[in-house]
């Protein structure tokens, strides 16, 4: 065989197989005979070259009595495919909230007067995949975390605390992550949760303050009803609310009877410290969008007023009825009853801008963490996306997916821990096979006879 000719066919295959075995055994070096082998170190392999997490759009459809999802690519559903996620035991699923760090989905079923919690997991589809290689499913049991409320909207903060609006009591409520964990561990039943109203909290707080003595800069001695003293650690900024242990309870942070900024609350959103909600009734007077606190401090009544309240701020009052709300890093996005999607800068006194005015019945809205928001059009029977990086009227709309009467929406993002098992397995495969792949590729291109 002439020098310089490439080894053909079967001979090349057996030669490559021998080389692979030799590399596995550490018996091959770059100076072996005249073979030129360039192997890439395994630890430099990028696992995402094997697995790139998809984005999943989760949607509730009250008329269909179920929650579904679609995979999103380039702002559109992949193949127009919509798959069921949760349907058993639902009657009127409206608002949904995704707790990414804990891979948990909350579903507000106003018809059943309950809020459900399920954990999700992703799996690799092997048959009847409909073009979606990775899909979602419920993992474990469905838990009722709140009952006896008419809730259609919810949000979760980074810590796992649940916020929701109750259209029966006209209040903005909170359930702590500790209480949720107790329910999931079956240490607590939802019916055993207490209900602490804003007014009651103020009264209890005043009583506690009267029985509390300062021990140290960040300590207090709390005397309970039985006369037992307990020293507790108290942060200065939150001393108003943690002076005494409380039983597991739903806390009504803001309520119509006390707060001037609660009409009939609808959508709710939080960034961890600040709490935002819309009013689907009374927007002109109470505020279309209102800002409060997740741990509010009491605002003493003005002269002539009889009731103190937790401090809140009216952000805008340009609409009578507003619904869905989501937050970006610097903006508040919300929908109304007049076909609009609005955006305003965070903070008081900023004029809202109509990003869109051509939808039929926009309801749920969610931000993708970049420059795009997705909006559910309940009457249009679809979900759309639009750019939100700039405050620009009549932003271009992209038709994302067709689905019957969607209401609530949420996003499982590429960065969510739900995808970690696939990233880890990809990293493991690359660590064990990455070098061999590069050897085979290099040998196939570079082996010659001297």
Buried (B, 14 or more C-beta within 10 A) or exposed (E): EEEEEEBEEEEBEEBBEEBBEBBEEEEBEEEEEEBBBEBBEBEEBEBEEBBEBBBBBBBBBBEBBBBBBBBBEEBBBBEEBBBEBBEEBBEBBBBBBBBBEBBBBBBBBBBBBBBBBBBBEBEEBEEEEEEBEBBBEBBEEBBBBBBBBBBBBBBBBEBBBBBBBBBEBBBBBBBBBEBBEBBBEEEBEBEEBEBBBBBBBBEBBEEBEEBBEEBEEEEBBBBEEEEEEEEBEBEEEEBBBBBBEBEBBBBBBBBBBBBBBBBBBBBBBBBEEBBBBBBBBBBBEBBBBBBBBBBBEBEEEEEEEEEBBBBBBBBBBBBBBBBBBBBBEEBBBBBBBEBBBBBBBBEEEBEBBBBBBBBEBBBBBBBBEEEBBBBBBBEBBBBBBBBBEEBBEEBEBBBBBBBBBBBBBBBBBBEBEBBEBBBEBBBEBBEEEBBBBBBBBBBBEEBEEE
